[in-house]
Amino acid sequence: MDKIKPVIGITQGDPNGVGLELIIRTFADEHIYKYCTPVVYASPKSFVFYKKQLNLQEPMYHLVQSASEAKAGRLNLVVSSDAGMEITPGQPSDAAGKEALMALDKALVDAAAGHLQAMVTAPLDKNTVAANLPGFSGHTGYIAEKLGVDRYAMVLVSENLRVGLVTEHLPVSQIAQAITTDKIVAKLNILHTSLREDFACTKPRIAVLGLNPHAGDGGLLGKEEINIIKPAIAKVFGEGKLVYGPYSADSFFGSGAYKTFDGILAMYHDQGLIPFKTFAFYDGVNYTAGLNLVRTSPDHGTAYDLAGKGTCETLSFRNAIYEAIGIVRNRLQHHEDYENPLPYAELRREKFRIDF
């Protein structure tokens, strides 16, 4: 692997959504090839359809069998399907869900073989994919399962805000039952490791949000903070990690307290994503912490209402690519820094020049 230019797999997402348009418009800018070697997993027919729809001459793709053949300075393309489905921008279909799944699976084969250092996934429609794969609930869990990882965390990232989730795509009626002390401890440890290794925070500070209004108000509005969340915080804090809370979510964000922390752990999806998307709707990135592969995506969905019109905002998708590049570099740097650490006594000897 070229340390400066990692090989990044990019899945097409739903071919009736904005995914291919985001890919084509992003990689029409030749400057991005200075920082990564992209490998797109898509149907060539779908790719050409959107180029014509957008009236673009560039980018031209270089056809490869797998990411192992990827050429630097080119937009490499692995054929995910030759089915040639009819593209109907803005219209969900089971056929489109099948195409999105095949592209994702092709990329995961290359990832498992070690040919990719990162993956950026364009948006797909959970419903149309689930029509082909019952039980499918989203990229995050599916990728983790395929990579053999059972402990991971969904983290939303922007320039000034990183929000991790204890629970993800659960009905509100099931959230309280799904939150346990052990689960919070596990997510805190994953988030802490990610902040150090992926985002270069040497001693990260993490805030934990409460579940109930006003963080339970001393037990008047719920006991989860007392019985579940505080014990988790105490356990992780006792291990030497700077973890604080639980904080009332409304005042925490409204007062600007989030600015003093490197990461925030929210209890459920909307508790974390509503404030995050309020602050970073166009430039936020979805990141999966805890994987052996760097995986990012834009923080929005298929945007069927914008598909094929050439008007969708590309900033979140571009940021997902640059965030992936940055995390790969941070991981490499962290590995180099801590691969052969000096024993404490040797560090003191070097610093103070004392011959013990």
TITIPA-325979 format. One record per residue (C-alpha): residue in one letter; residue number from 1; z, y, x. Coordinates in steps of 0.05 Angstrom, whole numbers, plus 5000, padded with zeros to 4 digits. Each point is the difference from the previous one (the first is absolute). Layout:
residues N
+------+-----+------+-------+------+
: code : pos :   up : north : east :
+------+-----+------+-------+------+
:    A : NUM :    Z :     Y :    X :
...
+------+-----+------+-------+------+
end
This chain:
residues 356
+------+-----+------+-------+------+
: code : pos :   up : north : east :
+------+-----+------+-------+------+
:    M :   1 : 5000 :  5000 : 5000 :
:    D :   2 : 4984 :  5071 : 5022 :
:    K :   3 : 5068 :  5034 : 4999 :
:    I :   4 : 4970 :  5066 : 4980 :
:    K :   5 : 4951 :  4973 : 4948 :
:    P :   6 : 5030 :  4944 : 4958 :
:    V :   7 : 4956 :  4956 : 4957 :
:    I :   8 : 5015 :  5017 : 4928 :
:    G :   9 : 4979 :  4958 : 4940 :
:    I :  10 : 4982 :  5040 : 4938 :
:    T :  11 : 4993 :  4966 : 4933 :
:    Q :  12 : 4953 :  5027 : 4947 :
:    G :  13 : 5049 :  4996 : 4943 :
:    D :  14 : 4972 :  5001 : 4929 :
:    P :  15 : 4925 :  5011 : 5006 :
:    N :  16 : 5001 :  5038 : 4934 :
:    G :  17 : 5055 :  5046 : 5025 :
:    V :  18 : 5000 :  5053 : 5055 :
:    G :  19 : 5012 :  4953 : 5058 :
:    L :  20 : 4930 :  4995 : 5029 :
:    E :  21 : 4988 :  5074 : 4989 :
:    L :  22 : 5063 :  5015 : 5040 :
:    I :  23 : 4977 :  4954 : 5056 :
:    I :  24 : 4929 :  5028 : 5003 :
:    R :  25 : 5020 :  5073 : 4997 :
:    T :  26 : 5055 :  4990 : 5052 :
:    F :  27 : 4957 :  4963 : 5050 :
:    A :  28 : 4941 :  5047 : 4992 :
:    D :  29 : 5041 :  5043 : 5048 :
:    E :  30 : 4985 :  4972 : 5069 :
:    H :  31 : 5064 :  5030 : 5031 :
:    I :  32 : 5043 :  4945 : 4970 :
:    Y :  33 : 4967 :  4948 : 5044 :
:    K :  34 : 5034 :  5031 : 5060 :
:    Y :  35 : 5067 :  4973 : 4976 :
:    C :  36 : 4985 :  4932 : 4970 :
:    T :  37 : 4949 :  4944 : 4992 :
:    P :  38 : 4992 :  4991 : 4925 :
:    V :  39 : 4981 :  4934 : 4966 :
:    V :  40 : 4983 :  5006 : 4926 :
:    Y :  41 : 5004 :  4939 : 4955 :
:    A :  42 : 4952 :  5012 : 4943 :
:    S :  43 : 4936 :  4980 : 4965 :
:    P :  44 : 4940 :  5033 : 5035 :
:    K :  45 : 4967 :  5009 : 4932 :
:    S :  46 : 5061 :  5039 : 4975 :
:    F :  47 : 5002 :  5040 : 5064 :
:    V :  48 : 4927 :  5020 : 4994 :
:    F :  49 : 5009 :  5016 : 4925 :
:    Y :  50 : 5053 :  5053 : 5015 :
:    K :  51 : 4961 :  5029 : 5059 :
:    K :  52 : 4942 :  5013 : 4953 :
:    Q :  53 : 5048 :  5025 : 4946 :
:    L :  54 : 5028 :  5050 : 5050 :
:    N :  55 : 4932 :  5016 : 5030 :
:    L :  56 : 5025 :  4987 : 5071 :
:    Q :  57 : 4960 :  4976 : 5060 :
:    E :  58 : 5062 :  4983 : 5041 :
:    P :  59 : 5037 :  4958 : 5016 :
:    M :  60 : 4956 :  4941 : 5018 :
:    Y :  61 : 5037 :  4934 : 5006 :
:    H :  62 : 4997 :  4947 : 5054 :
:    L :  63 : 5002 :  4930 : 4970 :
:    V :  64 : 5050 :  4951 : 5032 :
:    Q :  65 : 5026 :  4932 : 4981 :
:    S :  66 : 5072 :  5018 : 5015 :
:    A :  67 : 5042 :  5055 : 5032 :
:    S :  68 : 4997 :  4962 : 5066 :
:    E :  69 : 4927 :  5025 : 5007 :
:    A :  70 : 5016 :  5073 : 4983 :
:    K :  71 : 4966 :  5053 : 5042 :
:    A :  72 : 5035 :  5065 : 5019 :
:    G :  73 : 4968 :  5064 : 4975 :
:    R :  74 : 4969 :  4964 : 4940 :
:    L :  75 : 5019 :  4987 : 4928 :
:    N :  76 : 5003 :  4925 : 5000 :
:    L :  77 : 4991 :  4961 : 4935 :
:    V :  78 : 5021 :  4929 : 4983 :
:    V :  79 : 4966 :  4975 : 4937 :
:    S :  80 : 5054 :  4983 : 4949 :
:    S :  81 : 4952 :  4977 : 4947 :
:    D :  82 : 4925 :  4990 : 4987 :
:    A :  83 : 5011 :  4995 : 4925 :
:    G :  84 : 4965 :  5066 : 4986 :
:    M :  85 : 5042 :  5020 : 4940 :
:    E :  86 : 4976 :  5057 : 4957 :
:    I :  87 : 5036 :  5063 : 5022 :
:    T :  88 : 5025 :  5042 : 4942 :
:    P :  89 : 5041 :  5057 : 5029 :
:    G :  90 : 5062 :  5015 : 4960 :
:    Q :  91 : 4999 :  4935 : 4960 :
:    P :  92 : 5051 :  4946 : 5015 :
:    S :  93 : 4974 :  4929 : 4999 :
:    D :  94 : 5023 :  4930 : 5019 :
:    A :  95 : 4940 :  4995 : 5046 :
:    A :  96 : 5022 :  5062 : 5038 :
:    G :  97 : 5070 :  4971 : 5006 :
:    K :  98 : 4970 :  4937 : 5030 :
:    E :  99 : 4960 :  5041 : 5051 :
:    A : 100 : 5063 :  5039 : 5019 :
:    L : 101 : 5039 :  4936 : 5011 :
:    M : 102 : 4945 :  4968 : 5042 :
:    A : 103 : 4997 :  5061 : 5046 :
:    L : 104 : 5076 :  4998 : 5008 :
:    D : 105 : 5000 :  4926 : 5016 :
:    K : 106 : 4945 :  5008 : 5052 :
:    A : 107 : 5040 :  5054 : 5035 :
:    L : 108 : 5063 :  4958 : 4999 :
:    V : 109 : 4963 :  4942 : 5033 :
:    D : 110 : 4982 :  5047 : 5058 :
:    A : 111 : 5071 :  5027 : 5001 :
:    A : 112 : 5030 :  4931 : 5004 :
:    A : 113 : 4953 :  4983 : 5058 :
:    G : 114 : 5025 :  5061 : 5038 :
:    H : 115 : 4934 :  5039 : 4996 :
:    L : 116 : 5031 :  5060 : 4966 :
:    Q : 117 : 5056 :  5046 : 5022 :
:    A : 118 : 5004 :  5036 : 4933 :
:    M : 119 : 4974 :  4996 : 4929 :
:    V : 120 : 4985 :  5057 : 4952 :
:    T : 121 : 4991 :  4978 : 4928 :
:    A : 122 : 4959 :  5040 : 4951 :
:    P : 123 : 5028 :  5001 : 4928 :
:    L : 124 : 4989 :  4941 : 4954 :
:    D : 125 : 5016 :  4987 : 4927 :
:    K : 126 : 5059 :  4951 : 4993 :
:    N : 127 : 4978 :  4979 : 4931 :
:    T : 128 : 4929 :  4981 : 5019 :
:    V : 129 : 5024 :  4963 : 5062 :
:    A : 130 : 5053 :  4964 : 4960 :
:    A : 131 : 4945 :  4976 : 4953 :
:    N : 132 : 4973 :  4961 : 5060 :
:    L : 133 : 5068 :  4985 : 5031 :
:    P : 134 : 5056 :  4993 : 4948 :
:    G : 135 : 5066 :  5028 : 5025 :
:    F : 136 : 4969 :  5052 : 5046 :
:    S : 137 : 5043 :  5062 : 4999 :
:    G : 138 : 4971 :  5043 : 5055 :
:    H : 139 : 4978 :  5005 : 5072 :
:    T : 140 : 5069 :  5003 : 5031 :
:    G : 141 : 5029 :  4933 : 4978 :
:    Y : 142 : 4934 :  4964 : 5006 :
:    I : 143 : 4988 :  5022 : 5072 :
:    A : 144 : 5071 :  4984 : 5020 :
:    E : 145 : 4994 :  4930 : 4971 :
:    K : 146 : 4934 :  4987 : 5034 :
:    L : 147 : 5029 :  5022 : 5067 :
:    G : 148 : 5061 :  4956 : 4990 :
:    V : 149 : 5050 :  5057 : 4994 :
:    D : 150 : 5055 :  4998 : 4948 :
:    R : 151 : 5037 :  5063 : 5020 :
:    Y : 152 : 4962 :  5065 : 4996 :
:    A : 153 : 5007 :  5069 : 4968 :
:    M : 154 : 4952 :  5047 : 4965 :
:    V : 155 : 5006 :  5068 : 5033 :
:    L : 156 : 4965 :  5064 : 4978 :
:    V : 157 : 4985 :  5046 : 5059 :
:    S : 158 : 4979 :  5072 : 5008 :
:    E : 159 : 5009 :  5051 : 5055 :
:    N : 160 : 5072 :  5018 : 4980 :
:    L : 161 : 5022 :  4943 : 4954 :
:    R : 162 : 5008 :  4924 : 5005 :
:    V : 163 : 5025 :  4963 : 4938 :
:    G : 164 : 5013 :  4926 : 4998 :
:    L : 165 : 5012 :  4958 : 4937 :
:    V : 166 : 5051 :  4946 : 4985 :
:    T : 167 : 4960 :  4976 : 4939 :
:    E : 168 : 4926 :  5013 : 4989 :
:    H : 169 : 4958 :  4982 : 4940 :
:    L : 170 : 5054 :  4979 : 4951 :
:    P : 171 : 5010 :  5018 : 4927 :
:    V : 172 : 5057 :  5050 : 4993 :
:    S : 173 : 5039 :  4950 : 4958 :
:    Q : 174 : 5003 :  4952 : 5060 :
:    I : 175 : 5019 :  5049 : 5055 :
:    A : 176 : 5076 :  4998 : 4997 :
:    Q : 177 : 5001 :  4924 : 5001 :
:    A : 178 : 4953 :  4998 : 5060 :
:    I : 179 : 5043 :  5045 : 5044 :
:    T : 180 : 5050 :  4964 : 5044 :
:    T : 181 : 5041 :  5018 : 5061 :
:    D : 182 : 4962 :  4950 : 5042 :
:    K : 183 : 4933 :  5028 : 4979 :
:    I : 184 : 5021 :  5071 : 5016 :
:    V : 185 : 5026 :  4978 : 5068 :
:    A : 186 : 4934 :  4965 : 5014 :
:    K : 187 : 4958 :  5060 : 4980 :
:    L : 188 : 5043 :  5047 : 5041 :
:    N : 189 : 4993 :  4958 : 5062 :
:    I : 190 : 4924 :  4995 : 4991 :
:    L : 191 : 4995 :  5076 : 4989 :
:    H : 192 : 5045 :  5014 : 5060 :
:    T : 193 : 4958 :  4955 : 5046 :
:    S : 194 : 4936 :  5031 : 4974 :
:    L : 195 : 5025 :  5071 : 5011 :
:    R : 196 : 5016 :  4982 : 5073 :
:    E : 197 : 4939 :  4959 : 5017 :
:    D : 198 : 4946 :  5027 : 4955 :
:    F : 199 : 5020 :  5073 : 4994 :
:    A : 200 : 5035 :  5012 : 5067 :
:    C : 201 : 5067 :  5022 : 4971 :
:    T : 202 : 5049 :  4982 : 5055 :
:    K : 203 : 5063 :  5003 : 4957 :
:    P : 204 : 4975 :  5005 : 4928 :
:    R : 205 : 5042 :  5030 : 4944 :
:    I : 206 : 4990 :  4965 : 4933 :
:    A : 207 : 5022 :  5025 : 4931 :
:    V : 208 : 5012 :  4950 : 4944 :
:    L : 209 : 4991 :  5022 : 4928 :
:    G : 210 : 5044 :  4977 : 4942 :
:    L : 211 : 4973 :  4960 : 4941 :
:    N : 212 : 5032 :  5038 : 4943 :
:    P : 213 : 5000 :  5073 : 4980 :
:    H : 214 : 5045 :  5040 : 5047 :
:    A : 215 : 5007 :  4937 : 5043 :
:    G : 216 : 5044 :  4970 : 4946 :
:    D : 217 : 5048 :  5060 : 4996 :
:    G : 218 : 5058 :  4961 : 5029 :
:    G : 219 : 4987 :  4940 : 4955 :
:    L : 220 : 4995 :  5039 : 4934 :
:    L : 221 : 4924 :  4989 : 4997 :
:    G : 222 : 4995 :  4931 : 5031 :
:    K : 223 : 5035 :  4957 : 5051 :
:    E : 224 : 4941 :  4981 : 5045 :
:    E : 225 : 5015 :  5054 : 5050 :
:    I : 226 : 5071 :  4976 : 5009 :
:    N : 227 : 4989 :  4925 : 4997 :
:    I : 228 : 4931 :  4992 : 5032 :
:    I : 229 : 4973 :  5061 : 5036 :
:    K : 230 : 5061 :  5026 : 5037 :
:    P : 231 : 5017 :  4932 : 5030 :
:    A : 232 : 4928 :  4995 : 5026 :
:    I : 233 : 5004 :  5068 : 5032 :
:    A : 234 : 5068 :  4984 : 5031 :
:    K : 235 : 4974 :  4935 : 5029 :
:    V : 236 : 4939 :  5032 : 5033 :
:    F : 237 : 5040 :  5061 : 5023 :
:    G : 238 : 5050 :  4952 : 5031 :
:    E : 239 : 4944 :  4972 : 5043 :
:    G : 240 : 4991 :  5068 : 5032 :
:    K : 241 : 4942 :  5026 : 4957 :
:    L : 242 : 5002 :  5070 : 4971 :
:    V : 243 : 4996 :  4984 : 4927 :
:    Y : 244 : 5031 :  5045 : 4947 :
:    G : 245 : 5007 :  5005 : 4924 :
:    P : 246 : 4993 :  4984 : 4945 :
:    Y : 247 : 4971 :  5067 : 4979 :
:    S : 248 : 4981 :  5023 : 4931 :
:    A : 249 : 4924 :  4999 : 5001 :
:    D : 250 : 4988 :  5065 : 4961 :
:    S : 251 : 5045 :  5045 : 5041 :
:    F : 252 : 4980 :  4965 : 5065 :
:    F : 253 : 4928 :  5021 : 4994 :
:    G : 254 : 5011 :  5064 : 4962 :
:    S : 255 : 5048 :  5027 : 5052 :
:    G : 256 : 4955 :  4983 : 5058 :
:    A : 257 : 5051 :  4952 : 5030 :
:    Y : 258 : 4943 :  4951 : 5014 :
:    K : 259 : 4977 :  5044 : 5057 :
:    T : 260 : 5060 :  4980 : 5043 :
:    F : 261 : 4983 :  4925 : 4999 :
:    D : 262 : 4947 :  4959 : 5034 :
:    G : 263 : 4995 :  4950 : 4943 :
:    I : 264 : 5024 :  4992 : 4928 :
:    L : 265 : 5012 :  4935 : 4962 :
:    A : 266 : 4989 :  5005 : 4925 :
:    M : 267 : 5023 :  4946 : 4952 :
:    Y : 268 : 4936 :  4995 : 4959 :
:    H : 269 : 4927 :  5021 : 4997 :
:    D : 270 : 4999 :  5064 : 4960 :
:    Q : 271 : 5066 :  5025 : 5029 :
:    G : 272 : 4966 :  5003 : 5068 :
:    L : 273 : 4927 :  5012 : 4982 :
:    I : 274 : 5008 :  5057 : 4950 :
:    P : 275 : 5031 :  5048 : 5051 :
:    F : 276 : 4956 :  4973 : 5056 :
:    K : 277 : 4936 :  5013 : 4961 :
:    T : 278 : 5025 :  5067 : 4978 :
:    F : 279 : 5005 :  5021 : 5073 :
:    A : 280 : 4942 :  4960 : 5029 :
:    F : 281 : 4952 :  4980 : 4944 :
:    Y : 282 : 4936 :  5011 : 5040 :
:    D : 283 : 5021 :  4982 : 5070 :
:    G : 284 : 5052 :  4944 : 4992 :
:    V : 285 : 4991 :  4930 : 5028 :
:    N : 286 : 5027 :  4933 : 4976 :
:    Y : 287 : 5026 :  4958 : 5058 :
:    T : 288 : 5027 :  4929 : 5001 :
:    A : 289 : 5057 :  4996 : 5049 :
:    G : 290 : 5023 :  4933 : 5030 :
:    L : 291 : 4931 :  4968 : 5010 :
:    N : 292 : 4973 :  4977 : 5067 :
:    L : 293 : 4936 :  5037 : 4980 :
:    V : 294 : 4998 :  5075 : 4988 :
:    R : 295 : 4978 :  5010 : 4927 :
:    T : 296 : 4989 :  5066 : 4965 :
:    S : 297 : 4964 :  5025 : 4938 :
:    P : 298 : 4990 :  5065 : 4963 :
:    D : 299 : 5056 :  5015 : 4951 :
:    H : 300 : 4955 :  5003 : 4939 :
:    G : 301 : 4963 :  4949 : 4958 :
:    T : 302 : 4927 :  4985 : 4983 :
:    A : 303 : 4990 :  5068 : 4967 :
:    Y : 304 : 4947 :  4972 : 4952 :
:    D : 305 : 4990 :  5069 : 4970 :
:    L : 306 : 4974 :  5026 : 5067 :
:    A : 307 : 4961 :  4939 : 5023 :
:    G : 308 : 4929 :  5012 : 5022 :
:    K : 309 : 5003 :  5076 : 4990 :
:    G : 310 : 5012 :  5020 : 5073 :
:    T : 311 : 5059 :  5044 : 4981 :
:    C : 312 : 5060 :  4957 : 5017 :
:    E : 313 : 5048 :  5027 : 5054 :
:    T : 314 : 4995 :  4959 : 5064 :
:    L : 315 : 5062 :  5028 : 5035 :
:    S : 316 : 5048 :  4944 : 4981 :
:    F : 317 : 4950 :  4947 : 5023 :
:    R : 318 : 4986 :  5037 : 5066 :
:    N : 319 : 5075 :  5006 : 5011 :
:    A : 320 : 5008 :  4926 : 4987 :
:    I : 321 : 4951 :  4986 : 5058 :
:    Y : 322 : 5032 :  5050 : 5048 :
:    E : 323 : 5070 :  4976 : 4980 :
:    A : 324 : 4979 :  4929 : 5017 :
:    I : 325 : 4974 :  5022 : 5068 :
:    G : 326 : 5065 :  5038 : 5014 :
:    I : 327 : 5044 :  4941 : 4980 :
:    V : 328 : 4960 :  4952 : 5045 :
:    R : 329 : 5010 :  5048 : 5058 :
:    N : 330 : 5074 :  5009 : 4985 :
:    R : 331 : 5011 :  4925 : 4998 :
:    L : 332 : 4965 :  4991 : 5067 :
:    Q : 333 : 5041 :  5056 : 5030 :
:    H : 334 : 5065 :  4972 : 4972 :
:    H : 335 : 4983 :  4932 : 5028 :
:    E : 336 : 4986 :  5029 : 5069 :
:    D : 337 : 5064 :  5041 : 4999 :
:    Y : 338 : 5045 :  4942 : 4980 :
:    E : 339 : 4964 :  4940 : 5030 :
:    N : 340 : 5044 :  4999 : 5063 :
:    P : 341 : 5059 :  5046 : 4988 :
:    L : 342 : 5047 :  5012 : 5058 :
:    P : 343 : 5071 :  4974 : 4992 :
:    Y : 344 : 5050 :  5055 : 4985 :
:    A : 345 : 5033 :  4996 : 5068 :
:    E : 346 : 4932 :  5009 : 5034 :
:    L : 347 : 4986 :  5060 : 4956 :
:    R : 348 : 5065 :  5033 : 5021 :
:    R : 349 : 4987 :  4984 : 5073 :
:    E : 350 : 4932 :  5032 : 4996 :
:    K : 351 : 5025 :  5061 : 4962 :
:    F : 352 : 5061 :  5016 : 5042 :
:    R : 353 : 4978 :  4967 : 5065 :
:    I : 354 : 5066 :  4962 : 5005 :
:    D : 355 : 5003 :  4936 : 5039 :
:    F : 356 : 5045 :  4955 : 4958 :
+------+-----+------+-------+------+
end
